[in-house]
Amino acid sequence: MDILETHGTISLPDRGEVEVTLDLYDPPRTDDVLPRGWTAIITSGPDLTVGDRGLLFLDAQDGLIANPFVVVASADRTTRISGHEPS
């Protein structure tokens, strides 16, 4: 399992955009788009609720690439998000 510490922005409906630093698990090696099923841990940032959906824009990617996510765990100022296909 590869872990990449990276920086980016998350965008949430009705809440705007927030810069975050996160640990990204199993990032893609060659493709610019994160695969379905990626996971990231955000240790500082906004308070998020399990089930919240948003978009992750990584600084290391083209700024136009949006990676949809859902919050799968949130406790003690640590949030775990997971990639999903947009609905």
Secondary structure, DSSP 8 states (H G I E B T S, - for coil): --EEEEEEEEEETTTEEEEEEEEEES--SS-SS--TT-EEEEEES----TT-EEEEEETTS-TT--EEEEEEEEETTEEEEEE----
